[in-house]
């Protein structure tokens, strides 16, 4: 199983913090956000390779970080892939970046895709177990508990088997407080569907749009993220994440 970490965004809402530093390498509770992500995913022992896709501005930043990080992480070596974009005007988008990694690394294996700025309070080994058991696309979901909050993300409705029956990005009138987050599993048989989505000229940026396109075509399941999930999108939410995860570190 291969892990693809999305790190090619420019995080303009966090300027000036992200002018010369990629958001996933900003520190939360004493270590880069991306290390929080990896610490919780490395419990999935099937992962044997990690790919971080980034841009021309930050490729060297990630390479310098990886040179230090991967020394004790030999089981799953880290590879940095530069999508060669330089700003928001020529970026490939999240789905385009996933396709780039699949192509450049010639991946023919199951993949997990996660955003490098997604913070989880719990280890995610159960996610790997759930995905293996389903052998079908899976998206992590989190109950934000507020219909107004959902309008910033996406709304999901599911059946008793945890299969998606409805998915809409940034809904105007959401019926559910369950939202899909940037944590995905695609078995290798589903990889050609990602290429088909792009070949048909669909939007290459928001990864949730791929879910929206896929779920009517093939069974697509959800997995409930345990504990706390945090999406860092502004200086205010970065400060809040520092408080929350610093408390958790002390508790551990």
C-alpha positions as CSV (number, residue, x, y, z in Angstrom):
1,X,0.0,0.0,0.0
2,X,1.3,3.4,-0.9
3,X,0.6,6.7,1.0
4,X,0.3,9.9,-1.0
5,X,0.4,13.2,1.0
6,X,-1.0,16.3,-0.6
7,X,1.4,19.2,0.1
8,X,1.3,21.4,-3.1
9,X,-1.0,24.1,-1.9
10,X,0.1,27.7,-1.3
11,X,-2.0,28.4,1.9
12,X,-2.4,32.1,1.0
13,X,-4.9,32.6,4.0
14,X,-1.9,32.0,6.3
15,X,0.4,34.6,4.8
16,X,3.0,35.7,5.8
17,X,3.6,32.4,7.7
18,X,3.4,30.4,4.4
19,X,5.3,32.7,2.1
20,X,8.5,30.8,2.6
21,X,7.3,27.7,4.4
22,X,4.7,25.1,3.3
23,X,1.7,24.8,5.6
24,X,2.3,21.1,6.4
25,X,5.8,22.0,7.8
26,X,4.4,24.7,10.2
27,X,4.7,23.5,13.8
28,X,1.7,22.5,15.9
29,X,2.5,21.5,19.5
30,X,6.2,21.4,18.9
31,X,6.5,19.5,15.6
32,X,5.5,19.9,11.9
33,X,1.9,19.2,11.1
34,X,2.9,16.5,8.6
35,X,4.6,14.6,11.4
36,X,1.3,14.5,13.3
37,X,-0.3,13.0,10.2
38,X,2.5,10.4,9.7
39,X,2.6,9.4,13.3
40,X,-1.0,8.4,13.2
41,X,-0.8,6.7,9.8
42,X,2.4,4.7,10.4
43,X,0.3,2.3,12.5
44,X,-1.0,1.0,9.1
45,X,1.8,-1.5,8.6
46,X,0.8,-2.2,5.0
47,X,2.2,1.2,4.0
48,X,5.6,0.6,2.4
49,X,6.2,3.9,0.6
50,X,5.3,7.5,1.2
51,X,5.0,10.1,-1.6
52,X,4.8,13.8,-0.8
53,X,3.6,15.8,-3.7
54,X,4.5,19.5,-3.6
55,X,5.3,22.4,-5.8
56,X,8.4,24.1,-7.2
57,X,8.4,26.7,-4.4
58,X,8.5,24.2,-1.6
59,X,10.1,21.0,-3.0
60,X,13.4,21.8,-1.4
61,X,11.8,22.5,2.0
62,X,10.2,19.0,2.0
63,X,13.4,17.4,0.8
64,X,15.3,18.9,3.7
65,X,12.7,17.8,6.1
66,X,12.5,14.3,4.7
67,X,16.2,13.8,4.9
68,X,16.0,14.1,8.6
69,X,12.6,12.5,9.2
70,X,13.0,9.3,7.2
71,X,16.2,8.2,8.9
72,X,14.2,6.3,11.6
73,X,11.4,5.5,9.1
74,X,13.2,3.0,6.9
75,X,10.2,0.7,6.6
76,X,8.4,3.3,4.4
77,X,10.9,5.5,2.6
78,X,9.8,9.1,1.7
79,X,9.9,10.3,-1.9
80,X,9.2,14.0,-2.8
81,X,7.5,14.7,-6.1
82,X,7.5,18.2,-7.5
83,X,4.4,19.1,-9.6
84,X,6.4,22.1,-11.0
85,X,3.7,24.6,-10.3
86,X,4.8,28.0,-9.0
87,X,1.5,29.6,-7.8
88,X,-2.2,29.1,-7.7
89,X,-2.5,30.1,-11.4
90,X,-0.7,27.0,-12.7
91,X,-1.2,24.5,-10.0
92,X,-2.4,21.0,-11.0
93,X,-5.0,20.7,-8.2
94,X,-5.2,17.9,-5.6
95,X,-6.7,15.3,-8.0
96,X,-4.2,16.3,-10.7
97,X,-1.4,15.9,-8.1
98,X,-2.6,12.4,-7.2
99,X,-2.6,11.4,-10.9
100,X,0.9,12.9,-11.3
101,X,2.2,10.7,-8.4
102,X,0.5,7.6,-9.9
103,X,2.1,8.3,-13.3
104,X,5.6,9.3,-12.2
105,X,6.0,6.6,-9.5
106,X,4.2,4.0,-11.8
107,X,2.0,3.0,-8.9
108,X,0.0,-0.2,-9.3
109,X,-1.0,-0.8,-5.7
110,X,-3.7,0.3,-3.2
111,X,-3.3,4.0,-2.2
112,X,-4.2,6.1,0.8
113,X,-4.4,9.8,0.1
114,X,-4.3,12.4,2.9
115,X,-3.8,16.2,3.1
116,X,-0.6,17.1,4.8
117,X,-2.4,19.6,7.0
118,X,-5.0,17.3,8.4
119,X,-4.6,16.8,12.2
120,X,-5.9,13.7,13.9
121,X,-5.8,13.0,17.7
122,X,-6.0,9.2,17.3
123,X,-4.0,6.6,15.5
124,X,-5.5,5.4,12.3
125,X,-4.7,1.7,12.1
126,X,-8.4,0.9,12.1
127,X,-8.8,2.9,8.9
128,X,-6.4,0.5,7.1
129,X,-8.2,-2.5,8.5
130,X,-11.6,-1.2,7.4
131,X,-10.3,-0.4,3.9
132,X,-8.7,-3.8,3.4
133,X,-12.0,-5.5,4.4
134,X,-14.1,-3.4,2.0
135,X,-11.7,-3.5,-1.0
136,X,-13.6,-0.5,-2.3
137,X,-13.0,3.3,-2.2
138,X,-13.4,4.8,1.3
139,X,-13.4,8.4,2.6
140,X,-12.9,9.4,6.2
141,X,-15.8,11.3,7.7
142,X,-16.2,13.5,10.7
143,X,-19.4,14.9,12.4
144,X,-18.9,18.6,12.7
145,X,-22.2,18.8,14.6
146,X,-23.4,22.0,12.9
147,X,-25.3,22.4,9.6
148,X,-23.8,25.9,9.0
149,X,-20.3,24.6,9.4
150,X,-21.0,21.9,6.9
151,X,-21.6,24.5,4.2
152,X,-17.8,25.2,4.2
153,X,-17.1,21.5,3.5
154,X,-19.3,18.8,2.0
155,X,-22.4,16.9,3.1
156,X,-22.7,13.1,3.0
157,X,-25.6,10.8,3.5
158,X,-25.0,7.1,4.1
159,X,-27.0,3.8,4.4
160,X,-26.9,1.2,7.1
161,X,-23.8,-0.4,5.5
162,X,-21.8,2.9,5.6
163,X,-22.1,3.3,1.9
164,X,-22.5,6.8,0.4
165,X,-26.0,7.5,-0.9
166,X,-25.5,11.3,-1.3
167,X,-22.5,13.5,-1.5
168,X,-22.4,17.3,-2.3
169,X,-19.5,19.7,-2.1
170,X,-20.2,23.0,-0.3
171,X,-24.0,22.4,0.0
172,X,-26.4,25.3,0.2
173,X,-29.0,23.3,2.2
174,X,-27.3,20.4,4.0
175,X,-29.3,17.7,5.7
176,X,-26.5,16.0,7.5
177,X,-23.6,17.2,9.7
178,X,-21.4,14.4,8.5
179,X,-18.6,15.6,6.3
180,X,-15.9,13.9,4.2
181,X,-12.4,14.9,5.0
182,X,-9.1,14.7,3.0
183,X,-8.4,11.0,4.0
184,X,-9.1,8.6,1.1
185,X,-8.5,5.0,0.2
186,X,-8.5,3.7,-3.4
187,X,-7.8,0.0,-4.1
188,X,-5.6,-0.5,-7.1
189,X,-8.6,-1.6,-9.3
190,X,-10.1,1.9,-8.8
191,X,-7.0,3.8,-10.0
192,X,-8.1,3.8,-13.7
193,X,-11.3,5.6,-12.6
194,X,-9.2,8.5,-11.3
195,X,-7.6,8.8,-14.7
196,X,-11.1,8.5,-16.4
197,X,-12.4,11.3,-14.2
198,X,-9.6,13.6,-15.4
199,X,-9.8,12.5,-19.0
200,X,-13.4,13.6,-19.1
201,X,-12.3,17.1,-18.2
202,X,-13.6,17.2,-14.7
203,X,-12.3,19.7,-12.1
204,X,-8.8,18.6,-10.9
205,X,-8.7,20.5,-7.6
206,X,-11.1,19.6,-4.8
207,X,-10.6,15.9,-4.0
208,X,-14.2,15.7,-2.8
209,X,-15.4,16.2,-6.4
210,X,-13.8,12.9,-7.3
211,X,-15.9,11.3,-4.5
212,X,-19.0,13.1,-5.8
213,X,-18.3,11.7,-9.3
214,X,-17.4,8.2,-8.2
215,X,-20.1,7.2,-5.7
216,X,-22.9,6.7,-8.3
217,X,-20.5,4.6,-10.4
218,X,-19.1,2.2,-7.7
219,X,-19.8,1.5,-4.0
220,X,-18.0,4.1,-2.0
221,X,-17.8,3.7,1.8
222,X,-17.2,6.0,4.8
223,X,-15.1,5.5,7.9
224,X,-15.7,7.6,11.0
225,X,-12.6,9.3,12.2
226,X,-12.2,8.8,16.0
227,X,-11.3,11.5,18.4
228,X,-10.5,15.0,17.2
229,X,-10.0,16.1,13.6
230,X,-8.8,19.5,12.8
231,X,-8.5,21.4,9.6
232,X,-6.0,24.3,9.8
233,X,-7.1,27.0,7.5
234,X,-6.2,30.3,9.1
235,X,-3.9,31.9,11.8
236,X,-6.8,31.6,14.3
237,X,-7.3,27.9,13.7
238,X,-3.6,27.3,13.7
239,X,-3.4,28.9,17.2
240,X,-6.4,26.8,18.3
241,X,-4.8,23.7,17.0
242,X,-1.6,24.5,19.0
243,X,-3.7,24.7,22.2
244,X,-5.7,21.6,21.5
245,X,-2.8,19.3,20.5
246,X,-0.4,20.7,23.1
247,X,-2.9,19.7,25.8
248,X,-3.2,16.3,24.3
249,X,0.6,15.9,24.2
250,X,0.7,16.7,27.9
251,X,-2.1,14.2,28.6
252,X,-0.3,11.5,26.7
